[in-house]
Amino acid sequence: MALLPVALIATDRAVAQGKAKKEAVQYQDTPKNGQKCIDCVLFEPPEACKVVEGKIAPEGWCSLFAPKPS
């Protein structure tokens, strides 16, 4: 029996249950190192995210930040 990394199992559960909880992705309402939700490919204006639950601030940040292509 193969063991899966805990992160992989947690990710699969988050996907199966819907969007990730803010705490799980270290979400904050302020930018981090110049990165902010409004510049992320996952951000859905005006205040949502494709993968994180709840109201998302355009100036916020989380560990899933993926910059929009230039």
All heavy atoms as TSV, in Angstrom:
chain	resi	resn	atom	element	x	y	z
A	1	MET	N	N	0.839	-1.176	0.000
A	1	MET	CA	C	0.000	0.000	0.000
A	1	MET	C	C	0.884	1.239	0.000
A	1	MET	O	O	1.736	1.408	0.859
A	1	MET	CB	C	-0.882	-0.023	1.260
A	1	MET	CG	C	-1.727	1.187	1.411
A	1	MET	SD	S	-2.821	0.929	2.846
A	1	MET	CE	C	-3.336	2.552	3.087
A	2	ALA	N	N	0.688	2.110	-0.978
A	2	ALA	CA	C	1.484	3.324	-1.084
A	2	ALA	C	C	0.904	4.420	-0.188
A	2	ALA	O	O	-0.302	4.559	-0.071
A	2	ALA	CB	C	1.512	3.801	-2.531
A	3	LEU	N	N	1.787	5.166	0.432
A	3	LEU	CA	C	1.356	6.292	1.261
A	3	LEU	C	C	1.473	7.574	0.452
A	3	LEU	O	O	2.458	7.790	-0.241
A	3	LEU	CB	C	2.219	6.399	2.509
A	3	LEU	CG	C	2.143	5.210	3.469
A	3	LEU	CD1	C	3.107	5.412	4.625
A	3	LEU	CD2	C	0.730	5.053	4.001
A	4	LEU	N	N	0.444	8.413	0.532
A	4	LEU	CA	C	0.456	9.685	-0.172
A	4	LEU	C	C	0.880	10.795	0.774
A	4	LEU	O	O	0.563	10.752	1.955
A	4	LEU	CB	C	-0.943	10.000	-0.716
A	4	LEU	CG	C	-1.481	9.045	-1.766
A	4	LEU	CD1	C	-2.918	9.409	-2.111
A	4	LEU	CD2	C	-0.622	9.090	-3.018
A	5	PRO	N	N	1.566	11.801	0.248
A	5	PRO	CA	C	1.918	12.942	1.103
A	5	PRO	C	C	0.658	13.603	1.649
A	5	PRO	O	O	-0.357	13.680	0.978
A	5	PRO	CB	C	2.659	13.888	0.152
A	5	PRO	CG	C	3.065	13.038	-1.002
A	5	PRO	CD	C	2.079	11.917	-1.087
A	6	VAL	N	N	0.747	14.081	2.875
A	6	VAL	CA	C	-0.400	14.718	3.528
A	6	VAL	C	C	-0.914	15.889	2.703
A	6	VAL	O	O	-2.111	16.087	2.571
A	6	VAL	CB	C	-0.020	15.175	4.953
A	6	VAL	CG1	C	-1.147	15.965	5.583
A	6	VAL	CG2	C	0.313	13.972	5.812
A	7	ALA	N	N	-0.022	16.679	2.114
A	7	ALA	CA	C	-0.444	17.839	1.320
A	7	ALA	C	C	-1.307	17.405	0.141
A	7	ALA	O	O	-2.294	18.050	-0.187
A	7	ALA	CB	C	0.770	18.609	0.824
A	8	LEU	N	N	-0.948	16.306	-0.495
A	8	LEU	CA	C	-1.720	15.806	-1.627
A	8	LEU	C	C	-3.103	15.370	-1.169
A	8	LEU	O	O	-4.107	15.685	-1.807
A	8	LEU	CB	C	-0.994	14.637	-2.298
A	8	LEU	CG	C	-1.701	13.992	-3.488
A	8	LEU	CD1	C	-1.921	15.016	-4.591
A	8	LEU	CD2	C	-0.899	12.825	-4.010
A	9	ILE	N	N	-3.177	14.680	-0.064
A	9	ILE	CA	C	-4.469	14.242	0.473
A	9	ILE	C	C	-5.317	15.456	0.845
A	9	ILE	O	O	-6.488	15.531	0.506
A	9	ILE	CB	C	-4.269	13.320	1.694
A	9	ILE	CG1	C	-3.595	12.017	1.248
A	9	ILE	CG2	C	-5.597	13.029	2.377
A	9	ILE	CD1	C	-3.109	11.156	2.383
A	10	ALA	N	N	-4.718	16.436	1.507
A	10	ALA	CA	C	-5.452	17.645	1.906
A	10	ALA	C	C	-5.960	18.389	0.684
A	10	ALA	O	O	-7.085	18.875	0.656
A	10	ALA	CB	C	-4.554	18.545	2.744
A	11	THR	N	N	-5.148	18.465	-0.371
A	11	THR	CA	C	-5.555	19.139	-1.598
A	11	THR	C	C	-6.728	18.409	-2.232
A	11	THR	O	O	-7.705	19.021	-2.650
A	11	THR	CB	C	-4.378	19.212	-2.592
A	11	THR	OG1	O	-3.309	19.907	-1.965
A	11	THR	CG2	C	-4.782	19.929	-3.856
A	12	ASP	N	N	-6.664	17.096	-2.291
A	12	ASP	CA	C	-7.757	16.316	-2.863
A	12	ASP	C	C	-9.048	16.519	-2.088
A	12	ASP	O	O	-10.113	16.641	-2.661
A	12	ASP	CB	C	-7.409	14.823	-2.892
A	12	ASP	CG	C	-6.360	14.495	-3.948
A	12	ASP	OD1	O	-6.129	15.345	-4.825
A	12	ASP	OD2	O	-5.786	13.399	-3.884
A	13	ARG	N	N	-8.956	16.571	-0.780
A	13	ARG	CA	C	-10.152	16.795	0.045
A	13	ARG	C	C	-10.727	18.176	-0.197
A	13	ARG	O	O	-11.931	18.353	-0.281
A	13	ARG	CB	C	-9.823	16.617	1.526
A	13	ARG	CG	C	-9.665	15.175	1.906
A	13	ARG	CD	C	-9.455	15.033	3.393
A	13	ARG	NE	N	-9.187	13.648	3.715
A	13	ARG	CZ	C	-8.478	13.248	4.743
A	13	ARG	NH1	N	-7.965	14.124	5.572
A	13	ARG	NH2	N	-8.287	11.968	4.961
A	14	ALA	N	N	-9.863	19.193	-0.317
A	14	ALA	CA	C	-10.333	20.566	-0.548
A	14	ALA	C	C	-11.061	20.645	-1.882
A	14	ALA	O	O	-12.112	21.263	-1.990
A	14	ALA	CB	C	-9.161	21.539	-0.524
A	15	VAL	N	N	-10.523	19.996	-2.898
A	15	VAL	CA	C	-11.157	20.003	-4.212
A	15	VAL	C	C	-12.488	19.265	-4.150
A	15	VAL	O	O	-13.492	19.731	-4.680
A	15	VAL	CB	C	-10.226	19.372	-5.274
A	15	VAL	CG1	C	-10.959	19.155	-6.583
A	15	VAL	CG2	C	-9.002	20.247	-5.479
A	16	ALA	N	N	-12.517	18.151	-3.478
A	16	ALA	CA	C	-13.748	17.363	-3.375
A	16	ALA	C	C	-14.830	18.119	-2.623
A	16	ALA	O	O	-16.014	17.977	-2.901
A	16	ALA	CB	C	-13.456	16.033	-2.688
A	17	GLN	N	N	-14.450	18.925	-1.658
A	17	GLN	CA	C	-15.412	19.659	-0.850
A	17	GLN	C	C	-15.708	21.041	-1.409
A	17	GLN	O	O	-16.517	21.768	-0.868
A	17	GLN	CB	C	-14.887	19.780	0.585
A	17	GLN	CG	C	-14.803	18.454	1.275
A	17	GLN	CD	C	-14.181	18.566	2.667
A	17	GLN	OE1	O	-13.784	19.626	3.096
A	17	GLN	NE2	N	-14.094	17.459	3.346
A	18	GLY	N	N	-15.054	21.450	-2.459
A	18	GLY	CA	C	-15.259	22.779	-3.010
A	18	GLY	C	C	-14.032	23.634	-2.809
A	18	GLY	O	O	-12.914	23.152	-2.899
A	19	LYS	N	N	-14.262	24.897	-2.517
A	19	LYS	CA	C	-13.162	25.841	-2.384
A	19	LYS	C	C	-12.407	25.672	-1.063
A	19	LYS	O	O	-12.953	25.206	-0.079
A	19	LYS	CB	C	-13.713	27.262	-2.485
A	19	LYS	CG	C	-14.284	27.577	-3.854
A	19	LYS	CD	C	-14.717	29.011	-3.930
A	19	LYS	CE	C	-15.196	29.352	-5.319
A	19	LYS	NZ	N	-15.515	30.797	-5.434
A	20	ALA	N	N	-11.148	26.102	-1.095
A	20	ALA	CA	C	-10.288	26.019	0.089
A	20	ALA	C	C	-10.668	27.079	1.119
A	20	ALA	O	O	-11.120	28.168	0.777
A	20	ALA	CB	C	-8.830	26.210	-0.323
A	21	LYS	N	N	-10.467	26.767	2.374
A	21	LYS	CA	C	-10.690	27.723	3.453
A	21	LYS	C	C	-9.544	28.743	3.445
A	21	LYS	O	O	-8.405	28.406	3.143
A	21	LYS	CB	C	-10.738	27.006	4.796
A	21	LYS	CG	C	-11.928	26.074	4.919
A	21	LYS	CD	C	-12.141	25.691	6.353
A	21	LYS	CE	C	-13.355	24.816	6.521
A	21	LYS	NZ	N	-14.601	25.440	6.123
A	22	LYS	N	N	-9.880	29.972	3.801
A	22	LYS	CA	C	-8.878	31.039	3.809
A	22	LYS	C	C	-7.677	30.690	4.675
A	22	LYS	O	O	-6.536	30.945	4.297
A	22	LYS	CB	C	-9.507	32.351	4.294
A	22	LYS	CG	C	-10.470	32.960	3.299
A	22	LYS	CD	C	-11.053	34.243	3.856
A	22	LYS	CE	C	-11.970	34.909	2.853
A	22	LYS	NZ	N	-12.514	36.175	3.385
A	23	GLU	N	N	-7.933	30.109	5.834
A	23	GLU	CA	C	-6.842	29.759	6.750
A	23	GLU	C	C	-5.875	28.768	6.119
A	23	GLU	O	O	-4.667	28.824	6.347
A	23	GLU	CB	C	-7.400	29.167	8.050
A	23	GLU	CG	C	-8.287	30.101	8.828
A	23	GLU	CD	C	-9.728	30.169	8.305
A	23	GLU	OE1	O	-10.183	29.265	7.588
A	23	GLU	OE2	O	-10.404	31.172	8.605
A	24	ALA	N	N	-6.390	27.855	5.337
A	24	ALA	CA	C	-5.564	26.804	4.732
A	24	ALA	C	C	-4.582	27.361	3.702
A	24	ALA	O	O	-3.553	26.749	3.438
A	24	ALA	CB	C	-6.450	25.742	4.089
A	25	VAL	N	N	-4.912	28.519	3.110
A	25	VAL	CA	C	-4.044	29.113	2.088
A	25	VAL	C	C	-3.387	30.401	2.571
A	25	VAL	O	O	-2.867	31.176	1.781
A	25	VAL	CB	C	-4.813	29.341	0.767
A	25	VAL	CG1	C	-5.249	28.031	0.164
A	25	VAL	CG2	C	-5.995	30.274	0.975
A	26	GLN	N	N	-3.421	30.634	3.889
A	26	GLN	CA	C	-2.783	31.791	4.518
A	26	GLN	C	C	-3.305	33.115	3.957
A	26	GLN	O	O	-2.556	34.082	3.807
A	26	GLN	CB	C	-1.260	31.715	4.377
A	26	GLN	CG	C	-0.688	30.454	4.969
A	26	GLN	CD	C	0.763	30.225	4.586
A	26	GLN	OE1	O	1.315	30.882	3.714
A	26	GLN	NE2	N	1.378	29.256	5.232
A	27	TYR	N	N	-4.608	33.162	3.631
A	27	TYR	CA	C	-5.200	34.379	3.074
A	27	TYR	C	C	-5.081	35.547	4.038
A	27	TYR	O	O	-5.233	35.398	5.246
A	27	TYR	CB	C	-6.679	34.151	2.740
A	27	TYR	CG	C	-7.374	35.420	2.298
A	27	TYR	CD1	C	-7.225	35.893	1.009
A	27	TYR	CD2	C	-8.125	36.173	3.195
A	27	TYR	CE1	C	-7.821	37.071	0.607
A	27	TYR	CE2	C	-8.730	37.353	2.807
A	27	TYR	CZ	C	-8.578	37.806	1.507
A	27	TYR	OH	O	-9.163	38.976	1.122
A	28	GLN	N	N	-4.801	36.732	3.478
A	28	GLN	CA	C	-4.785	37.976	4.244
A	28	GLN	C	C	-5.386	39.070	3.366
A	28	GLN	O	O	-5.359	38.967	2.140
A	28	GLN	CB	C	-3.354	38.337	4.677
A	28	GLN	CG	C	-2.388	38.506	3.502
A	28	GLN	CD	C	-0.951	38.627	3.958
A	28	GLN	OE1	O	-0.477	37.858	4.780
A	28	GLN	NE2	N	-0.240	39.606	3.403
A	29	ASP	N	N	-5.959	40.107	3.982
A	29	ASP	CA	C	-6.631	41.183	3.257
A	29	ASP	C	C	-5.684	42.234	2.692
A	29	ASP	O	O	-6.132	43.223	2.122
A	29	ASP	CB	C	-7.646	41.889	4.169
A	29	ASP	CG	C	-8.880	41.034	4.423
A	29	ASP	OD1	O	-9.247	40.221	3.548
A	29	ASP	OD2	O	-9.483	41.180	5.500
A	30	THR	N	N	-4.392	42.025	2.859
A	30	THR	CA	C	-3.394	42.984	2.384
A	30	THR	C	C	-2.400	42.291	1.453
A	30	THR	O	O	-2.210	41.077	1.540
A	30	THR	CB	C	-2.632	43.607	3.576
A	30	THR	OG1	O	-2.057	42.544	4.350
A	30	THR	CG2	C	-3.565	44.423	4.454
A	31	PRO	N	N	-1.752	43.058	0.575
A	31	PRO	CA	C	-0.765	42.465	-0.344
A	31	PRO	C	C	0.431	41.884	0.406
A	31	PRO	O	O	0.679	42.224	1.565
A	31	PRO	CB	C	-0.317	43.646	-1.207
A	31	PRO	CG	C	-1.286	44.732	-0.977
A	31	PRO	CD	C	-1.912	44.489	0.363
A	32	LYS	N	N	1.168	41.020	-0.267
A	32	LYS	CA	C	2.407	40.469	0.304
A	32	LYS	C	C	3.487	40.543	-0.762
A	32	LYS	O	O	3.329	40.001	-1.859
A	32	LYS	CB	C	2.203	39.025	0.747
A	32	LYS	CG	C	3.448	38.422	1.392
A	32	LYS	CD	C	3.171	37.068	1.986
A	32	LYS	CE	C	4.405	36.528	2.680
A	32	LYS	NZ	N	4.144	35.210	3.262
A	33	ASN	N	N	4.558	41.220	-0.462
A	33	ASN	CA	C	5.689	41.367	-1.388
A	33	ASN	C	C	5.240	41.850	-2.765
A	33	ASN	O	O	5.719	41.364	-3.783
A	33	ASN	CB	C	6.460	40.049	-1.505
A	33	ASN	CG	C	7.029	39.597	-0.186
A	33	ASN	OD1	O	7.458	40.407	0.630
A	33	ASN	ND2	N	7.017	38.303	0.053
A	34	GLY	N	N	4.292	42.779	-2.781
A	34	GLY	CA	C	3.807	43.335	-4.044
A	34	GLY	C	C	2.779	42.467	-4.761
A	34	GLY	O	O	2.263	42.851	-5.800
A	35	GLN	N	N	2.484	41.293	-4.230
A	35	GLN	CA	C	1.499	40.403	-4.841
A	35	GLN	C	C	0.131	40.676	-4.235
A	35	GLN	O	O	0.008	40.832	-3.023
A	35	GLN	CB	C	1.873	38.939	-4.603
A	35	GLN	CG	C	3.198	38.549	-5.197
A	35	GLN	CD	C	3.582	37.120	-4.852
A	35	GLN	OE1	O	3.074	36.517	-3.910
A	35	GLN	NE2	N	4.508	36.565	-5.613
A	36	LYS	N	N	-0.904	40.754	-5.089
A	36	LYS	CA	C	-2.266	40.965	-4.604
A	36	LYS	C	C	-3.254	40.233	-5.488
A	36	LYS	O	O	-2.996	39.987	-6.669
A	36	LYS	CB	C	-2.584	42.451	-4.499
A	36	LYS	CG	C	-2.286	43.249	-5.727
A	36	LYS	CD	C	-2.401	44.734	-5.429
A	36	LYS	CE	C	-1.870	45.539	-6.604
A	36	LYS	NZ	N	-1.846	46.957	-6.323
A	37	CYS	N	N	-4.367	39.885	-4.912
A	37	CYS	CA	C	-5.374	39.063	-5.585
A	37	CYS	C	C	-5.790	39.605	-6.952
A	37	CYS	O	O	-5.973	38.835	-7.893
A	37	CYS	CB	C	-6.606	38.898	-4.700
A	37	CYS	SG	S	-6.279	37.988	-3.176
A	38	ILE	N	N	-5.954	40.911	-7.060
A	38	ILE	CA	C	-6.421	41.484	-8.318
A	38	ILE	C	C	-5.464	41.164	-9.476
A	38	ILE	O	O	-5.868	41.157	-10.638
A	38	ILE	CB	C	-6.676	43.005	-8.188
A	38	ILE	CG1	C	-7.581	43.476	-9.314
A	38	ILE	CG2	C	-5.379	43.776	-8.111
A	38	ILE	CD1	C	-8.210	44.826	-9.087
A	39	ASP	N	N	-4.208	40.861	-9.168
A	39	ASP	CA	C	-3.211	40.520	-10.188
A	39	ASP	C	C	-3.051	39.012	-10.381
A	39	ASP	O	O	-2.145	38.570	-11.092
A	39	ASP	CB	C	-1.858	41.128	-9.813
A	39	ASP	CG	C	-1.893	42.648	-9.784
A	39	ASP	OD1	O	-2.656	43.251	-10.572
A	39	ASP	OD2	O	-1.164	43.236	-8.958
A	40	CYS	N	N	-3.927	38.221	-9.743
A	40	CYS	CA	C	-3.849	36.753	-9.785
A	40	CYS	C	C	-4.830	36.180	-10.805
A	40	CYS	O	O	-5.951	36.674	-10.937
A	40	CYS	CB	C	-4.161	36.206	-8.394
A	40	CYS	SG	S	-4.150	34.404	-8.283
A	41	VAL	N	N	-4.435	35.114	-11.484
A	41	VAL	CA	C	-5.309	34.466	-12.472
A	41	VAL	C	C	-6.536	33.820	-11.834
A	41	VAL	O	O	-7.518	33.556	-12.515
A	41	VAL	CB	C	-4.553	33.404	-13.316
A	41	VAL	CG1	C	-3.456	34.043	-14.137
A	41	VAL	CG2	C	-4.001	32.295	-12.447
A	42	LEU	N	N	-6.503	33.580	-10.541
A	42	LEU	CA	C	-7.617	32.928	-9.856
A	42	LEU	C	C	-8.674	33.901	-9.346
A	42	LEU	O	O	-9.764	33.496	-8.959
A	42	LEU	CB	C	-7.084	32.097	-8.682
A	42	LEU	CG	C	-6.072	31.012	-9.058
A	42	LEU	CD1	C	-5.484	30.380	-7.808
A	42	LEU	CD2	C	-6.714	29.965	-9.951
A	43	PHE	N	N	-8.372	35.199	-9.356
A	43	PHE	CA	C	-9.289	36.218	-8.846
A	43	PHE	C	C	-10.468	36.410	-9.797
A	43	PHE	O	O	-10.301	36.449	-11.007
A	43	PHE	CB	C	-8.553	37.549	-8.660
A	43	PHE	CG	C	-9.401	38.636	-8.058
A	43	PHE	CD1	C	-9.796	38.561	-6.730
A	43	PHE	CD2	C	-9.805	39.712	-8.810
A	43	PHE	CE1	C	-10.575	39.566	-6.163
A	43	PHE	CE2	C	-10.578	40.717	-8.254
A	43	PHE	CZ	C	-10.971	40.645	-6.930
A	44	GLU	N	N	-11.670	36.513	-9.199
A	44	GLU	CA	C	-12.888	36.750	-9.968
A	44	GLU	C	C	-13.535	38.037	-9.449
A	44	GLU	O	O	-14.117	38.041	-8.368
A	44	GLU	CB	C	-13.854	35.575	-9.821
A	44	GLU	CG	C	-13.316	34.295	-10.397
A	44	GLU	CD	C	-14.288	33.133	-10.275
A	44	GLU	OE1	O	-14.945	32.980	-9.228
A	44	GLU	OE2	O	-14.392	32.396	-11.254
A	45	PRO	N	N	-13.411	39.135	-10.192
A	45	PRO	CA	C	-13.989	40.402	-9.746
A	45	PRO	C	C	-15.491	40.278	-9.513
A	45	PRO	O	O	-16.140	39.479	-10.197
A	45	PRO	CB	C	-13.692	41.349	-10.914
A	45	PRO	CG	C	-12.558	40.703	-11.662
A	45	PRO	CD	C	-12.734	39.224	-11.473
A	46	PRO	N	N	-16.057	41.025	-8.576
A	46	PRO	CA	C	-15.337	42.052	-7.828
A	46	PRO	C	C	-14.681	41.550	-6.552
A	46	PRO	O	O	-13.692	42.136	-6.113
A	46	PRO	CB	C	-16.426	43.075	-7.492
A	46	PRO	CG	C	-17.679	42.243	-7.349
A	46	PRO	CD	C	-17.512	41.114	-8.356
A	47	GLU	N	N	-15.164	40.446	-5.943
A	47	GLU	CA	C	-14.598	40.017	-4.652
A	47	GLU	C	C	-14.650	38.508	-4.456
A	47	GLU	O	O	-15.086	38.027	-3.414
A	47	GLU	CB	C	-15.344	40.703	-3.501
A	47	GLU	CG	C	-15.240	42.206	-3.527
A	47	GLU	CD	C	-16.036	42.872	-2.419
A	47	GLU	OE1	O	-17.112	42.368	-2.053
A	47	GLU	OE2	O	-15.562	43.896	-1.923
A	48	ALA	N	N	-14.199	37.746	-5.447
A	48	ALA	CA	C	-14.254	36.286	-5.340
A	48	ALA	C	C	-12.975	35.659	-5.901
A	48	ALA	O	O	-12.176	36.323	-6.551
A	48	ALA	CB	C	-15.467	35.742	-6.086
A	49	CYS	N	N	-12.840	34.358	-5.631
A	49	CYS	CA	C	-11.695	33.594	-6.113
A	49	CYS	C	C	-12.210	32.257	-6.639
A	49	CYS	O	O	-13.176	31.707	-6.104
A	49	CYS	CB	C	-10.711	33.366	-4.974
A	49	CYS	SG	S	-9.280	32.357	-5.452
A	50	LYS	N	N	-11.558	31.743	-7.645
A	50	LYS	CA	C	-11.956	30.446	-8.215
A	50	LYS	C	C	-11.725	29.294	-7.248
A	50	LYS	O	O	-12.404	28.280	-7.331
A	50	LYS	CB	C	-11.172	30.185	-9.506
A	50	LYS	CG	C	-11.517	31.128	-10.625
A	50	LYS	CD	C	-10.668	30.863	-11.851
A	50	LYS	CE	C	-10.970	31.886	-12.931
A	50	LYS	NZ	N	-10.094	31.717	-14.102
A	51	VAL	N	N	-10.765	29.438	-6.330
A	51	VAL	CA	C	-10.396	28.307	-5.474
A	51	VAL	C	C	-10.445	28.556	-3.971
A	51	VAL	O	O	-10.290	27.627	-3.192
A	51	VAL	CB	C	-9.003	27.756	-5.861
A	51	VAL	CG1	C	-9.007	27.197	-7.271
A	51	VAL	CG2	C	-7.940	28.831	-5.721
A	52	VAL	N	N	-10.655	29.811	-3.549
A	52	VAL	CA	C	-10.717	30.133	-2.119
A	52	VAL	C	C	-12.120	30.625	-1.787
A	52	VAL	O	O	-12.683	31.448	-2.507
A	52	VAL	CB	C	-9.676	31.208	-1.740
A	52	VAL	CG1	C	-9.747	31.540	-0.253
A	52	VAL	CG2	C	-8.274	30.742	-2.103
A	53	GLU	N	N	-12.684	30.124	-0.697
A	53	GLU	CA	C	-14.048	30.469	-0.321
A	53	GLU	C	C	-14.161	31.863	0.279
A	53	GLU	O	O	-13.183	32.420	0.769
A	53	GLU	CB	C	-14.613	29.444	0.660
A	53	GLU	CG	C	-13.972	29.490	2.031
A	53	GLU	CD	C	-14.508	28.433	2.982
A	53	GLU	OE1	O	-15.189	27.494	2.551
A	53	GLU	OE2	O	-14.214	28.556	4.181
A	54	GLY	N	N	-15.364	32.405	0.229
A	54	GLY	CA	C	-15.660	33.669	0.892
A	54	GLY	C	C	-15.327	34.894	0.068
A	54	GLY	O	O	-14.921	34.821	-1.089
A	55	LYS	N	N	-15.530	36.043	0.708
A	55	LYS	CA	C	-15.256	37.338	0.095
A	55	LYS	C	C	-13.751	37.559	0.054
A	55	LYS	O	O	-13.067	37.412	1.068
A	55	LYS	CB	C	-15.945	38.433	0.910
A	55	LYS	CG	C	-15.843	39.797	0.329
A	55	LYS	CD	C	-16.651	40.776	1.181
A	55	LYS	CE	C	-16.497	42.187	0.679
A	55	LYS	NZ	N	-17.251	43.138	1.511
A	56	ILE	N	N	-13.240	37.915	-1.117
A	56	ILE	CA	C	-11.807	38.103	-1.326
A	56	ILE	C	C	-11.528	39.562	-1.671
A	56	ILE	O	O	-12.106	40.095	-2.620
A	56	ILE	CB	C	-11.293	37.188	-2.468
A	56	ILE	CG1	C	-11.608	35.721	-2.185
A	56	ILE	CG2	C	-9.816	37.410	-2.738
A	56	ILE	CD1	C	-10.953	35.146	-0.948
A	57	ALA	N	N	-10.654	40.191	-0.926
A	57	ALA	CA	C	-10.285	41.585	-1.187
A	57	ALA	C	C	-9.369	41.659	-2.405
A	57	ALA	O	O	-8.419	40.880	-2.509
A	57	ALA	CB	C	-9.578	42.173	0.029
A	58	PRO	N	N	-9.639	42.580	-3.329
A	58	PRO	CA	C	-8.745	42.731	-4.490
A	58	PRO	C	C	-7.299	42.992	-4.085
A	58	PRO	O	O	-6.369	42.586	-4.774
A	58	PRO	CB	C	-9.331	43.942	-5.236
A	58	PRO	CG	C	-10.765	43.976	-4.830
A	58	PRO	CD	C	-10.786	43.478	-3.404
A	59	GLU	N	N	-7.097	43.639	-2.934
A	59	GLU	CA	C	-5.754	43.941	-2.442
A	59	GLU	C	C	-5.219	42.834	-1.534
A	59	GLU	O	O	-4.151	42.984	-0.938
A	59	GLU	CB	C	-5.764	45.269	-1.682
A	59	GLU	CG	C	-6.131	46.463	-2.556
A	59	GLU	CD	C	-5.080	46.776	-3.606
A	59	GLU	OE1	O	-3.884	46.807	-3.261
A	59	GLU	OE2	O	-5.457	46.991	-4.765
A	60	GLY	N	N	-5.949	41.725	-1.406
A	60	GLY	CA	C	-5.534	40.623	-0.543
A	60	GLY	C	C	-4.453	39.760	-1.168
A	60	GLY	O	O	-3.963	40.035	-2.269
A	61	TRP	N	N	-4.091	38.685	-0.468
A	61	TRP	CA	C	-3.058	37.752	-0.933
A	61	TRP	C	C	-3.280	36.404	-0.285
A	61	TRP	O	O	-3.802	36.295	0.825
A	61	TRP	CB	C	-1.669	38.267	-0.530
A	61	TRP	CG	C	-0.555	37.315	-0.869
A	61	TRP	CD1	C	0.143	37.269	-2.039
A	61	TRP	CD2	C	-0.042	36.253	-0.060
A	61	TRP	NE1	N	1.063	36.248	-2.003
A	61	TRP	CE2	C	0.964	35.610	-0.782
A	61	TRP	CE3	C	-0.349	35.782	1.206
A	61	TRP	CZ2	C	1.691	34.528	-0.296
A	61	TRP	CZ3	C	0.371	34.697	1.698
A	61	TRP	CH2	C	1.385	34.085	0.953
A	62	CYS	N	N	-2.876	35.324	-0.973
A	62	CYS	CA	C	-2.824	33.988	-0.362
A	62	CYS	C	C	-1.688	33.198	-0.994
A	62	CYS	O	O	-1.101	33.611	-1.986
A	62	CYS	CB	C	-4.168	33.262	-0.479
A	62	CYS	SG	S	-4.399	32.312	-1.987
A	63	SER	N	N	-1.396	32.054	-0.409
A	63	SER	CA	C	-0.274	31.227	-0.858
A	63	SER	C	C	-0.476	30.601	-2.228
A	63	SER	O	O	0.459	30.073	-2.805
A	63	SER	CB	C	0.013	30.136	0.180
A	63	SER	OG	O	-1.092	29.272	0.291
A	64	LEU	N	N	-1.689	30.698	-2.783
A	64	LEU	CA	C	-1.948	30.150	-4.119
A	64	LEU	C	C	-1.774	31.191	-5.214
A	64	LEU	O	O	-2.066	30.929	-6.379
A	64	LEU	CB	C	-3.373	29.586	-4.174
A	64	LEU	CG	C	-3.684	28.459	-3.191
A	64	LEU	CD1	C	-5.132	28.032	-3.312
A	64	LEU	CD2	C	-2.745	27.272	-3.400
A	65	PHE	N	N	-1.257	32.371	-4.863
A	65	PHE	CA	C	-1.092	33.456	-5.836
A	65	PHE	C	C	-0.386	32.962	-7.086
A	65	PHE	O	O	0.661	32.331	-7.030
A	65	PHE	CB	C	-0.295	34.611	-5.217
A	65	PHE	CG	C	-0.039	35.722	-6.195
A	65	PHE	CD1	C	-1.013	36.672	-6.448
A	65	PHE	CD2	C	1.159	35.794	-6.866
A	65	PHE	CE1	C	-0.784	37.690	-7.366
A	65	PHE	CE2	C	1.406	36.804	-7.786
A	65	PHE	CZ	C	0.424	37.759	-8.036
A	66	ALA	N	N	-0.999	33.253	-8.240
A	66	ALA	CA	C	-0.422	32.926	-9.546
A	66	ALA	C	C	-0.609	34.152	-10.431
A	66	ALA	O	O	-1.730	34.499	-10.789
A	66	ALA	CB	C	-1.129	31.717	-10.155
A	67	PRO	N	N	0.470	34.848	-10.765
A	67	PRO	CA	C	0.354	36.094	-11.501
A	67	PRO	C	C	-0.279	35.922	-12.876
A	67	PRO	O	O	-0.070	34.911	-13.551
A	67	PRO	CB	C	1.801	36.590	-11.628
A	67	PRO	CG	C	2.643	35.384	-11.430
A	67	PRO	CD	C	1.862	34.445	-10.556
A	68	LYS	N	N	-1.067	36.923	-13.260
A	68	LYS	CA	C	-1.633	36.946	-14.602
A	68	LYS	C	C	-0.496	37.125	-15.588
A	68	LYS	O	O	0.482	37.825	-15.289
A	68	LYS	CB	C	-2.614	38.115	-14.753
A	68	LYS	CG	C	-3.880	37.957	-13.942
A	68	LYS	CD	C	-4.771	39.180	-14.108
A	68	LYS	CE	C	-6.022	39.042	-13.282
A	68	LYS	NZ	N	-6.851	40.267	-13.310
A	69	PRO	N	N	-0.621	36.529	-16.777
A	69	PRO	CA	C	0.444	36.724	-17.781
A	69	PRO	C	C	0.539	38.198	-18.187
A	69	PRO	O	O	-0.465	38.898	-18.244
A	69	PRO	CB	C	-0.004	35.873	-18.962
A	69	PRO	CG	C	-1.176	35.079	-18.494
A	69	PRO	CD	C	-1.663	35.667	-17.224
A	70	SER	N	N	1.734	38.639	-18.470
A	70	SER	CA	C	1.950	40.039	-18.874
A	70	SER	C	C	1.424	40.304	-20.258
A	70	SER	O	O	1.449	39.509	-21.123
A	70	SER	CB	C	3.424	40.371	-18.849
A	70	SER	OG	O	3.940	40.166	-17.568
